[in-house]
Structure formats: C-alpha cells, structure tokens
C-alpha cells in the first residue's frame, strides 16, 4: 500500500527522477522540433488518460459520480487539461505558468500523494495518479532545460495572475458540480472537503499552509462581515489567499528561476546601481 516513507513511496519518486534524467539525455542533442513533438505527445497522453480512466474498473464502479473527476476540480487536474494547449501557445506567460506552477504543484503531489494513500502500490489508480503528476512537472522542467522555452524573471510578477484565473475556473467548476447534483451541497465552501486548491480556506490536511498564509490575510476576509452570523469564521473564496499566495508564489518562482536566470539577474543588479548613480549626478 502507498503510505509515506515506505519502499513503494520512494519507488515512485525514484522512477520520476530516472524518467526526467532519461528524457533529458535522450532529447538534449535532438532538434527543437523533435523535442517539441516528444514533449507535446507526453502531455497529450496524460490529457487523454484523464478521460480514458473512466473506462477502468475503479471509475466504472463509481459511475455516474466518477464523471466529476474529469472536470477541472483542482490545480493538477486543470494542469492536465490545459498544459498541452499552453505548450502549443505562443504566449510566454502561459509557458511560464506551466513551468512554475507545474514544478510546484507536480512535485508537491508526487511527494505528498494524499489521493492514493491506502491504495495498492501497483493498482491502476496509483499508477495513473503518479504518471499524471510526474508529467505535470517533468515536461515543463524539460521544456526549460532543453531551451524549448526561455524564462524571464521579469515576467514572474504576472504568474500569480494566471494562477488566480485557474482558481476561478476551479471555483466555477465546484459551483456547477454542486448545482447539477454531482456534489453534496454541504461540500461547497467547506475548507475540509474538496479543498486541495485552498480556495475555501486553509485545509486542515496541510495545516502548515494556514500558518503561513493567515498572518498575511486581512481579518475581514476570514469572517462573515454582516448579518446574523457576523463575526463567524468564513474564508472568502479565493479572496482570502490573494495577498499571501502572491507573496509566496513570487518568492517561489524567483527561487525556481535562479538556476536559469541567475546571470541575467546578476547583470541587471549591476546595472541598477550605475543607473541610480547617474541619475543622482544629473
């Protein structure tokens, strides 16, 4: 069974690292076109599996409720659905999002596999889960390592804005699933159930996030401000995390960009003092 820190847990992490290294060595001397075709094919395979999984036993036994699992119900699900098309896009910011959020969320889900805890190590759902989440971070990382996409640290401030749009998509999906009966009404606005994206407040399953986010969240966005329940705890969906998510995401993106953008960062830092000095003399 998949549990934390047993042999099977480390097996999948090792497989992910080996896959990354193997693909890098295989593709590093190939043409840009070949690299693009291979990486897109991997992304599309994950995209297709996201829908084809409904044909397998685990999901067939849970129909029609299992249909909701192919919707954009969390950040990683959205990534599986949009990454192939972001990869084909000419917009650099979308590929930036792929890299930063793909690496952060994909590695996070690989290292903390909450959704498959208790499953057999080689059950279909376990294998599917790890494949999907490995691809979320391996392909964007290779995309940058193999120079299919070039990062620019000056665009980092825009990355959280794309993330907020993704969170709005997830929120709209939750409202829709609730409205058409795929989710129990009590699930909506709960920070304990179906809240992996933290839209509805700090999730008790990852309590450390709440400790990091709440000190930076204005109190107004954590309570009901008016009415008979005024003052009761209520995390305003998405709004409660806008400020802390922006700060932590920008810091995380800068750290991720360092290995690739270090020289540009250092060059710009050297230029800034000279510019400010000239301005003072003028």
PyMOL commands that set and color helices and strands:
alter all, ss='L'
color gray80, all
select helices_A, chain A and resi 7-27+32-55+57-60+65-70+75-88+92-111+114-116+124-145+153-179+185-187+204-216+219-222+239-281
alter helices_A, ss='H'
color red, helices_A
deselect
rebuild
show_as cartoon
